[in-house]
Amino acid sequence: MTQPDFATLVSRWFQQHARDLPWRAPGVTPWAILVSEVMLQQTPVVRVVPAWQAWLARWPDPAALAADTPAEAIRMWGRLGYPRRAVRLRECAVAIVDRHGGQVPDRLEQLLALPGVGTYTARAVAAFAYGQRHPVVDTNVRRVVCRAVAGEPDAGPVTRPADLVATEELLPVEPAAAALASAAFMELGAVICTARSPRCTACPVESVCAWRASGQEAPAGPTRRPQRYAGTDRQVRGLLLGVLRETTGPVPHQRLDQVWTDDVQRARALAGLVQDGLVEPAGADSFRLVGDGPSHPTADLTT
């Protein structure tokens, strides 16, 4: 079987079985697709859908977000996790307005130059928003290609240049067909060719899958050990941000002290939020979300 046939099989399956996700609807703007790709990073679809809808209702284009404050972006991000993405998305909106007249660029090199847009996101927007031929490689795609083509049970923890090459070799020559295939590969890995419980009998390429032919089983354990959350600085950061999101303007240090009893860990978490550009001092002994008012660098981070 030739490589274009592989893409055709997966694309036909995708057209019949793809999940009905709002950013896949006809007429969705490149900005909306960019927002979805940023939100979907390390976050389940079920959590992203309502957040994406609320975000686009408030900021339907880059200019709307660029005109608002970083603090409001952090508030709207809510509990999606990794809130630095909200600040970077607003920085991206500002850059789109300043450099591209408020329109998400369609050239890969211009997308890659935007703040917070990396290799995956840039190619995803170019393919899914503009119908271009680019290898769009996330964890799901790497797993599909690794199994079906290389015959290995799972891919490594990070995307390598070889993964881009291997995926691009599977894409049809025609750009629109290649963009469809990119979406199809991703969907196949997300719902059929999963890491621990693949549904091989429902897979459109089972008959030509090198891993299936090899008879190897899926790895018994995770490729990467899940990160512990309870009791970590990440949890403390989340608690601190929760208080700051619920308040407009400065929050006294004493109020933040109430979220966690370990003074050293709490101070470290707060300092990390400041360093990451999510929180700023607001006087001698108060803090606020970044952009919620003028910064006051004299606040004490050690108590």
C-alpha positions in Angstrom: 0.0 0.0 0.0 1.4 3.4 -0.9 1.5 6.4 1.5 -1.2 8.4 -0.2 -3.5 5.4 0.3 -2.8 5.4 4.0 -3.8 9.1 4.2 -6.9 8.5 2.2 -8.1 5.7 4.4 -7.7 7.8 7.6 -9.2 10.8 5.9 -12.3 8.9 4.9 -12.7 7.5 8.4 -12.3 11.0 9.8 -15.0 12.5 7.5 -17.5 9.9 8.8 -16.5 9.7 12.5 -14.8 13.0 13.5 -16.0 14.5 16.8 -18.2 17.5 16.4 -15.9 20.1 17.8 -16.8 23.8 17.5 -13.5 25.0 16.0 -14.0 22.5 13.1 -17.2 24.2 12.0 -17.3 25.9 8.6 -16.5 29.5 8.7 -14.5 29.5 11.9 -11.9 32.2 11.8 -8.1 31.7 11.9 -8.1 33.6 15.2 -10.6 31.1 16.7 -8.5 28.2 15.5 -5.4 29.7 17.0 -7.2 30.2 20.3 -8.3 26.6 20.3 -4.8 25.3 19.6 -3.3 27.2 22.5 -6.1 26.1 24.9 -5.9 22.5 23.9 -2.2 22.2 24.9 -2.1 19.7 27.8 -5.8 20.3 28.4 -8.8 17.9 27.7 -11.3 18.8 25.0 -14.2 18.7 27.4 -12.7 21.5 29.5 -11.6 23.6 26.5 -15.0 23.8 24.7 -16.8 26.1 27.2 -13.7 28.2 27.8 -13.1 28.6 24.1 -16.7 29.7 23.5 -16.6 32.2 26.3 -13.2 33.6 25.2 -14.4 34.1 21.6 -17.7 35.7 22.8 -15.7 38.3 24.6 -12.7 38.7 22.2 -13.9 37.6 18.7 -10.7 38.9 17.1 -7.1 39.8 18.0 -7.8 43.5 18.2 -10.4 43.0 20.9 -8.0 41.0 23.1 -5.1 43.3 22.4 -7.2 46.3 23.7 -7.9 44.5 27.0 -5.5 43.9 29.9 -3.4 40.9 30.7 -5.3 40.7 34.0 -8.6 40.1 32.2 -7.0 37.4 30.0 -5.8 35.6 33.2 -9.3 35.9 34.7 -11.0 34.5 31.6 -8.5 31.7 31.5 -10.0 30.5 34.8 -8.9 27.1 35.8 -7.7 25.7 32.4 -4.2 25.4 33.8 -0.9 26.8 32.8 -2.2 30.4 32.9 1.0 31.7 31.3 -0.7 30.7 28.1 -3.3 33.4 28.6 -0.7 36.1 28.9 1.2 34.8 25.9 -2.0 34.6 23.9 -2.7 38.3 24.6 0.9 39.1 23.6 0.2 37.2 20.4 -2.9 39.3 19.8 -0.9 42.5 20.3 1.7 41.3 17.8 -0.9 40.3 15.2 -2.5 43.8 15.5 0.9 45.6 15.3 2.5 43.5 12.6 -0.3 42.1 10.5 -3.2 44.6 10.7 -5.2 42.4 13.1 -5.3 39.4 10.8 -3.7 36.1 11.8 -0.9 35.6 9.2 -1.0 32.7 6.8 2.7 32.2 6.3 4.5 29.7 8.5 7.5 31.8 9.2 5.2 34.7 10.3 3.2 32.4 12.6 6.4 31.0 14.1 7.5 34.6 14.9 4.4 35.3 17.0 4.8 35.2 20.8 3.8 31.9 22.4 3.5 30.2 19.0 5.7 27.2 18.6 6.4 24.5 16.0 3.2 22.6 16.5 0.8 25.6 16.9 2.2 27.4 13.8 1.7 24.4 11.6 -1.7 23.6 13.0 -3.0 27.1 12.2 -1.4 27.0 8.8 -3.1 23.7 8.0 -6.4 23.9 9.8 -7.1 27.7 9.2 -5.5 28.1 5.8 -5.6 24.6 4.3 -1.8 24.4 3.8 0.4 21.3 3.5 2.4 21.0 6.7 3.2 18.1 9.1 1.1 18.8 12.2 2.7 16.6 14.8 1.4 16.2 18.4 1.6 13.3 20.8 -1.4 11.6 19.1 0.1 11.9 15.6 3.5 10.7 16.7 1.9 7.6 18.2 -0.1 6.8 15.0 2.9 7.2 12.7 5.2 5.3 15.1 2.9 2.4 15.3 1.5 2.2 11.8 4.7 3.0 9.9 7.6 2.1 12.2 5.9 -0.8 13.9 6.8 0.4 17.4 4.4 0.4 20.3 4.8 4.1 21.2 6.7 7.2 20.3 9.1 9.1 22.6 8.1 11.9 24.9 9.1 14.8 22.6 8.7 15.6 18.9 11.9 15.3 16.9 12.8 16.5 13.4 12.5 12.9 12.2 8.8 12.9 13.4 8.0 15.9 11.1 9.7 14.2 8.2 7.9 10.8 8.7 4.6 12.5 9.0 5.1 14.8 6.0 5.9 11.7 3.9 2.4 10.4 4.6 0.6 13.6 3.5 -1.0 13.9 0.0 0.6 16.4 -2.3 -2.6 18.5 -2.7 -2.7 21.1 0.2 -6.4 20.8 1.1 -6.1 17.0 1.2 -3.0 17.2 3.3 -4.7 19.5 5.8 -7.6 17.1 6.0 -5.2 14.2 6.6 -3.4 16.1 9.3 -6.6 16.5 11.2 -7.5 12.9 10.6 -4.2 11.6 11.9 -4.7 13.6 15.1 -8.2 12.4 15.6 -7.2 8.8 15.0 -4.6 9.0 17.8 -7.0 10.8 20.1 -9.9 8.4 19.9 -8.8 5.1 18.3 -5.0 4.6 18.5 -4.8 5.6 22.1 -1.7 5.1 24.3 -3.0 2.4 26.6 -6.2 1.0 25.1 -6.1 1.2 21.3 -9.2 0.0 19.5 -7.5 -1.7 16.7 -10.5 -3.4 15.3 -12.1 0.0 14.7 -9.0 1.4 13.1 -9.3 2.2 9.3 -5.6 1.2 8.8 -5.5 -1.9 10.9 -4.8 -4.1 7.9 -1.6 -2.2 7.0 -0.5 -1.3 10.5 3.1 -2.4 11.1 2.7 -2.5 14.9 -0.5 -4.6 14.6 1.3 -7.0 12.3 4.2 -7.3 14.7 1.9 -8.6 17.5 3.5 -6.3 20.1 1.4 -5.1 23.0 0.9 -1.5 24.2 3.3 -0.4 27.0 2.0 -1.4 30.4 2.9 1.9 32.0 2.9 5.6 31.0 5.7 6.9 28.8 6.1 9.7 31.3 5.2 9.5 35.0 2.3 11.8 35.8 3.3 14.9 37.7 2.1 15.0 41.3 -0.1 18.0 42.1 -1.3 17.9 45.7 1.1 19.8 48.0 3.3 21.1 45.1 4.1 24.7 44.2 1.7 24.3 41.3 -1.1 23.8 43.7 -0.1 26.8 45.8 0.2 29.0 42.7 -3.3 28.0 41.7 -4.7 28.9 45.1 -3.0 32.3 45.0 -4.2 33.0 41.5 -7.7 32.0 42.5 -7.8 34.7 45.1 -6.3 37.3 42.7 -8.7 36.4 39.9 -11.7 37.0 42.1 -10.5 40.5 43.1 -10.2 43.6 41.0 -7.2 45.6 42.0 -4.7 45.0 44.9 -5.0 42.1 47.3 -3.3 42.5 50.7 -0.5 40.1 51.5 -2.4 39.0 54.6 -5.3 37.8 52.5 -2.8 35.7 50.3 -1.2 34.3 53.5 -4.5 32.5 54.2 -4.4 30.2 51.2 -1.4 28.1 52.4 0.2 27.6 55.8 3.8 26.9 54.7 5.3 30.4 54.6 8.4 29.4 52.7 6.5 27.5 50.0 3.8 30.2 49.7 6.4 33.0 49.3 8.2 30.9 46.7 5.0 30.3 44.7 4.1 34.0 44.8 7.6 34.9 43.7 7.3 32.5 40.8 4.0 34.1 39.7 5.7 37.5 39.7 8.6 36.1 37.8 6.3 34.5 35.2 4.6 37.8 34.5 1.2 36.7 36.0 1.2 38.8 39.2 2.8 42.2 40.0 3.4 44.1 43.3 0.8 46.8 44.1 2.3 48.8 46.9 4.4 47.9 49.9 2.3 44.9 50.9 -0.2 44.0 48.2 -0.3 42.2 44.9 -2.6 42.2 41.8 -2.9 40.4 38.5 -0.5 41.9 36.0 -2.0 44.8 34.2 -4.7 45.5 36.7 -3.0 48.8 37.6 0.4 50.5 37.9 3.2 48.3 39.1 4.8 48.9 42.5 8.1 47.0 42.8 8.5 47.6 46.5 6.2 44.8 47.7 7.8 42.3 50.0 7.9 38.7 48.5 9.7 37.2 51.5 7.0 37.3 54.2 
